[in-house]
Amino acid sequence: MLIDEILESLSSQISKKEYESYIKQLKYNEKSSSDDIIIFNAPNELLAKFILTRYSEKIAYLYEARTGIKPKIEVLVSSKTTKNKINKVDIKQIKAQNTSLDPNLTFENFIVGESNQIAYLSCKQAAQNPGMIYNPIFIYGSTGLGKTHLLQSVGNFCQNLGKSVICVTAEIFRNDFINYLKLNTMERFREKYRNCDVLLIDDVQFLSKSDRTQEEFFHTFNDLYEKKSQIIMTSDLPPKQLKGFEERLVSRFEWGLTTDIVIPELETKIAIIQKKCEFNDIHLNNDVINYIATNLGDNIRDIEGAITNIKAYAKLMNAEITIDFAKNVVRDQIKEKRENISLDQILEIVAKELNVKQNDIKSKLRVSNIVEARRIVIYLAKNLTPNSMPKLASYFDMKDHSAVSHNIKKINELMNTNEIFRLRIEEIKNKILKKDKKS
């Protein structure tokens, strides 16, 4: 049957859990359906609304692709099955409508620090007054630092205000364009993307080298901007560094506010881990939290994955989450490799992390921040390389090995009395190890 084939095709586009939980509960009402109206029955009203808002457009598209007819999809409640046991559906998911919004990503659970404060404040103000303050907003930064979380926060906030929101990746926008173009139904594409209050495009850099899609996005952007609809985009690079984009499109990216999200400072990273633990209903002691913060790098998705794994293993093994248990679980994510680490490599990374010049660290300057950076390089060099103290003294043009010993002693004293400083050193150390692993 054609409907069975369509639902089977749909299963390849969504997760197995979604298909089993929702789509498999649908019953095709062949008797009431026609060529242009497809009717399904669902066990209850909640599930019917959820499936209608979440999947009806996909089902209609798959049907049109096979028949050339764009049908209306209806999901009705089956009176015979209302008392049957059904899978639980989160009411928050139903609010998501036809966007890719995750109701769990909100401003309330976004951790704000120096690394993301401007992006956070601008997005929150734009969400409160869509199209009126900063428009467009262009957020850039490395993967896993919270750009998508902010985008989703805006979408959820605006949707709760009754605004129509479209939140998609650039890849989805491009695929939609191609599919509607093939079906000669571009008016439907434009109706979808040009009649919203808020357009949120994630990873806009993936529109590069696609002339026709860029052309369509250019006109979509102009139309929404003139209507004072809010536009927010994310990217891994600032507008001027994007490759393969038309200049006129790049200039529009810069019409409003451009801001970045950078690597979170250690305190912010710890706060993020604590919030993720709260959200995942898992208790980790300070030792475990600090270990994760200093050893798993800066990608928040990787950190969340580690927390999820720790929770899962603890439940499976019915084990207490100690520091040793946590280390064992994440050992595959943290593989220290100390061979071939050079003094120059340590110097380069410390200089970058502390925002000082490499030449200044190797100089005789006695400015406090330079002295501290020099001591950190010496300490890490002694711990991460086989170089002797005389060799280190020679590298820094010091009198003898006793000067090296003195600097290491000072760092150890600071680490014993200042927990944040100790964690910062540990974090820098792991960045050195991580870079060596890649090289």
C-alpha positions in Angstrom: 0.0 0.0 0.0 1.2 3.5 -0.9 0.7 4.9 2.6 2.8 2.0 4.1 5.6 2.9 1.7 5.4 6.6 2.7 5.5 5.8 6.4 8.4 3.5 5.7 10.2 6.3 3.9 9.5 8.6 6.9 11.1 6.1 9.2 14.5 6.8 7.5 14.2 10.5 8.2 13.4 10.4 11.9 14.8 8.5 14.8 13.8 4.9 15.6 12.5 6.0 19.0 10.2 8.7 17.3 8.9 6.2 14.8 8.2 3.5 17.4 6.7 5.9 19.9 4.5 8.0 17.6 4.2 6.9 13.9 3.5 3.3 14.7 0.5 4.3 16.7 -1.2 5.8 13.6 -3.9 3.9 11.8 -4.6 4.8 8.2 -8.3 5.5 7.6 -8.6 4.3 4.1 -12.4 4.6 4.1 -12.5 8.3 4.8 -9.4 9.3 2.8 -9.3 10.5 -0.8 -6.6 11.5 -3.3 -6.1 14.9 -1.7 -7.1 14.2 1.9 -5.1 11.6 3.9 -6.7 10.7 7.3 -5.1 8.9 10.1 -6.5 7.8 13.5 -4.5 8.2 16.7 -5.2 6.8 20.2 -5.8 10.2 21.8 -6.0 13.9 21.2 -2.6 14.8 22.6 -0.8 12.3 20.3 -3.0 13.4 17.3 -2.0 17.1 17.7 1.6 16.2 18.2 1.8 14.0 15.1 -0.1 16.6 13.0 2.2 19.5 13.9 5.4 17.5 13.9 5.1 15.1 11.0 2.2 16.1 8.7 4.4 18.3 6.4 6.9 15.5 5.9 4.1 13.0 5.2 2.5 15.4 2.7 5.8 16.0 0.9 6.5 12.2 0.6 3.0 11.7 -0.8 3.4 14.5 -3.3 6.8 13.2 -4.4 5.1 9.9 -5.4 1.8 11.1 -6.8 2.3 14.8 -7.7 -0.7 15.7 -5.5 -0.1 17.8 -2.3 -2.6 16.3 0.2 -4.1 17.7 3.3 -3.2 15.5 6.3 -5.6 15.0 9.1 -5.1 13.1 12.4 -8.3 12.2 14.2 -8.9 10.6 17.5 -10.1 7.0 17.3 -13.0 6.5 19.7 -12.2 2.8 20.0 -8.7 3.3 21.2 -9.0 6.2 23.6 -8.7 3.9 26.6 -5.7 2.0 25.4 -2.4 2.5 27.0 -0.2 4.9 25.0 3.3 6.2 25.2 3.8 9.5 27.1 4.1 12.5 24.9 5.7 15.7 26.3 3.3 18.6 25.9 6.3 20.9 25.4 7.1 19.0 22.2 3.7 19.8 20.8 4.4 23.5 21.2 7.5 23.0 18.9 5.2 22.8 15.9 7.0 22.4 12.6 10.3 23.8 13.7 13.4 22.1 15.0 13.0 23.6 18.5 14.1 21.7 21.6 11.9 23.0 24.5 14.7 22.1 26.9 17.0 24.8 25.5 16.0 28.1 27.1 17.5 31.3 28.4 16.9 30.1 31.9 19.3 27.1 31.6 21.9 28.9 29.5 25.0 29.6 31.7 26.3 33.2 31.1 30.0 34.2 31.5 32.4 36.6 30.0 32.8 34.3 27.0 29.2 34.6 25.8 27.6 37.5 27.7 27.2 39.9 24.7 25.6 37.1 22.6 23.3 36.2 25.4 22.1 39.7 26.2 21.6 40.6 22.5 19.6 37.5 21.8 17.4 37.9 24.9 16.6 41.5 24.1 15.9 40.6 20.5 13.5 37.8 21.7 11.7 40.3 23.9 11.2 42.7 21.0 11.6 40.7 17.7 12.8 42.8 14.7 13.0 46.0 16.7 16.4 46.1 18.4 19.1 44.1 16.8 18.3 42.8 13.4 19.8 40.7 12.1 22.0 39.1 14.8 25.0 37.1 13.6 26.7 34.8 16.2 29.9 33.0 15.4 32.3 30.8 17.2 33.7 27.2 17.4 31.6 24.1 17.6 30.0 23.2 21.0 30.2 26.6 22.7 26.4 27.3 22.9 25.5 29.0 19.6 22.7 26.6 18.9 21.4 26.8 22.6 21.0 30.6 22.2 19.3 30.2 18.9 16.8 27.7 20.4 16.3 29.9 23.4 15.2 32.7 21.2 12.8 30.4 19.3 11.2 29.0 22.4 10.8 32.4 24.0 9.2 33.9 20.9 7.0 30.9 20.3 5.7 31.2 23.9 4.8 34.8 23.0 2.6 33.5 20.2 5.1 34.4 17.4 5.5 32.2 14.4 9.0 30.7 14.4 11.1 28.8 11.9 14.3 27.4 13.3 16.3 25.3 10.8 19.9 24.5 9.9 21.2 25.9 6.7 21.3 22.4 5.3 17.6 22.0 5.9 16.9 25.3 4.3 18.9 24.2 1.2 17.3 20.8 1.0 13.8 22.4 1.3 14.7 24.7 -1.5 15.9 21.9 -3.7 12.9 19.7 -3.0 10.3 22.4 -3.6 12.2 23.5 -6.8 12.0 19.9 -8.2 8.3 19.8 -7.5 7.7 23.2 -9.1 6.1 24.4 -5.8 8.4 27.3 -5.0 5.4 29.4 -3.9 4.9 27.0 -1.0 8.6 27.3 -0.1 8.3 31.1 0.0 5.0 31.0 1.9 6.7 28.9 4.5 9.9 30.9 4.9 8.7 34.5 4.3 5.6 34.5 6.5 7.2 34.0 9.9 7.9 36.4 12.7 11.3 34.9 13.5 13.7 33.1 11.2 16.6 31.3 12.9 19.3 29.7 10.7 22.0 27.5 12.3 25.4 27.0 10.6 24.7 29.4 7.9 28.2 28.8 6.5 26.8 25.7 4.8 25.0 27.9 2.3 28.4 28.6 0.6 29.0 27.5 -3.0 25.3 27.1 -3.6 24.4 30.0 -5.9 20.7 29.3 -6.4 20.1 28.7 -2.7 22.0 31.9 -1.8 19.9 33.8 -4.3 16.7 32.5 -2.6 18.1 33.2 0.9 19.0 36.7 -0.2 15.5 37.5 -1.3 14.0 35.7 1.8 16.3 37.8 4.0 15.2 41.1 2.3 11.6 40.2 2.5 11.7 39.4 6.2 13.9 42.4 7.0 11.4 44.7 5.3 8.6 43.2 7.3 10.6 43.7 10.5 10.8 39.9 11.2 13.6 38.9 13.4 16.6 37.1 11.7 19.3 35.4 13.7 22.1 33.3 12.2 25.0 31.3 13.6 28.3 30.4 11.9 31.7 29.1 12.8 33.3 32.2 11.3 32.5 36.0 11.2 30.8 37.2 8.0 33.9 38.6 6.3 35.8 35.3 6.7 33.0 33.2 5.1 34.2 31.6 1.8 32.0 31.2 -1.2 29.4 33.8 -0.4 28.2 36.7 -2.5 29.3 40.1 -1.2 25.8 41.4 -1.1 24.8 38.6 1.2 27.8 39.1 3.5 27.0 42.8 3.8 23.5 42.0 4.9 24.8 39.6 7.6 26.6 42.7 9.0 23.6 45.0 8.9 22.7 44.4 12.6 24.8 43.0 15.4 27.7 40.6 14.9 29.1 39.0 18.1 31.1 35.9 19.0 31.1 33.2 21.6 34.6 32.2 22.7 36.0 29.4 24.7 34.5 29.6 28.2 36.6 30.5 31.1 37.1 27.8 33.7 34.5 29.1 36.2 31.9 29.3 33.4 32.7 25.7 32.3 32.3 24.4 35.9 29.0 26.2 36.1 27.8 24.7 32.8 28.8 21.2 34.1 26.8 21.8 37.3 23.8 22.9 35.3 24.1 19.9 33.0 24.2 17.6 36.0 21.1 19.2 37.4 19.3 18.8 34.1 20.4 15.2 33.8 19.5 14.4 37.4 23.0 13.3 38.3 25.1 14.2 41.3 28.8 14.6 40.8 31.1 15.7 43.6 33.5 18.7 43.1 36.5 16.5 42.4 34.6 14.8 39.5 33.3 18.1 38.2 36.7 19.7 38.3 38.3 16.7 36.6 35.8 16.9 33.7 36.2 20.7 33.4 40.0 20.5 33.1 40.3 17.3 31.1 37.6 17.2 28.4 38.4 20.4 26.5 36.0 23.2 25.7 33.3 21.5 23.6 30.2 21.5 25.8 28.6 18.7 23.7 31.6 16.5 24.5 31.2 17.4 28.2 27.5 16.6 28.2 28.3 13.3 26.5 30.7 12.4 29.2 28.2 13.3 31.9 25.6 11.1 30.2 28.0 8.2 30.0 29.0 8.5 33.6 25.3 8.4 34.6 24.6 5.4 32.4 27.5 3.4 33.6 26.8 4.1 37.2 23.2 3.0 36.8 24.2 -0.2 34.9 26.8 -1.1 37.4 24.9 0.2 40.5 28.2 2.0 41.4 29.0 5.1 43.4 30.4 7.9 41.2 33.9 8.5 42.6 36.7 10.3 40.9 38.3 6.9 40.0 35.0 5.7 38.5 34.6 8.8 36.4 38.2 8.6 35.2 37.6 5.1 34.1 34.4 5.9 32.2 35.9 8.8 30.2 39.3 7.4 29.7 38.7 6.9 26.0 37.9 10.6 25.7 41.0 11.6 27.5 44.1 9.8 26.2 47.2 11.6 27.3 50.1 11.4 25.0 53.2 13.1 26.2 55.7 11.9 23.7 57.3 14.5 21.5 55.9 17.6 23.3 58.4 20.4 22.7 59.3 23.4 24.8 58.2 25.7 22.0 54.8 24.0 21.9 54.3 24.6 25.6 55.4 28.2 25.2 53.0 28.8 22.3 50.0 27.5 24.1 50.6 29.2 27.4 51.2 32.5 25.6 47.9 32.1 23.8 46.0 31.1 26.9 47.3 34.0 29.0 47.3 36.5 26.2 51.0 37.4 26.4 53.8 37.4 23.8 56.1 34.4 23.5 59.2 36.6 23.3 58.1 38.4 26.5 57.9 35.1 28.4 61.5 34.2 27.3 62.7 37.7 28.1 64.0 39.2 31.4 60.8 41.2 32.0 59.6 41.3 35.6 56.1 42.4 35.0 53.8 40.3 37.2 51.7 38.6 34.4 54.9 37.8 32.4 56.6 36.3 35.5 53.5 34.2 36.1 53.4 33.0 32.5 57.1 32.2 32.6 56.7 30.1 35.8 53.7 28.2 34.3 55.8 27.3 31.2 58.6 26.1 33.3 56.3 24.1 35.6 54.5 22.4 32.7 57.8 21.8 30.8 59.2 20.0 33.8 56.0 17.9 34.1 55.4 17.2 30.5 58.8 16.8 29.0 62.0 14.8 29.9 64.1 18.0 29.9 66.4 18.4 32.8 66.5 21.6 35.0 69.8 22.7 33.4 68.2 22.3 30.0 65.2 24.4 31.1 67.6 27.0 32.6 69.4 27.2 29.3 66.1 27.6 27.3 65.0 30.6 29.4 68.6 32.0 29.7 68.5 31.6 33.5 71.6 31.5 35.7 71.3 27.8 36.7 68.9 25.0 37.7 68.2 26.6 41.1 66.3 29.4 39.4 64.1 26.8 37.6 63.5 25.1 40.9 62.5 28.4 42.5 59.9 29.1 39.8 58.4 25.6 40.1 58.2 26.0 43.9 56.2 29.2 43.5 53.7 27.6 41.1 53.3 24.6 43.5 52.6 27.1 46.4 49.9 28.8 44.3 48.3 25.6 43.3 48.2 24.4 46.9 46.4 27.6 48.1 44.3 28.6 45.1 42.0 26.0 43.7 40.9 28.0 40.6 44.6 28.6 39.7 45.3 24.9 40.1 42.4 24.0 37.8 43.5 26.6 35.3 47.0 25.0 35.1 45.4 21.6 34.7 43.3 22.9 31.9 46.3 24.4 30.1 48.1 21.2 30.5 45.4 19.2 28.9 45.2 21.6 26.0 48.9 20.9 25.4 48.3 17.2 25.5 45.3 17.5 23.2 47.2 19.5 20.6 50.1 17.0 20.7 47.6 14.2 20.1 46.4 16.0 16.9 49.9 16.8 15.6 
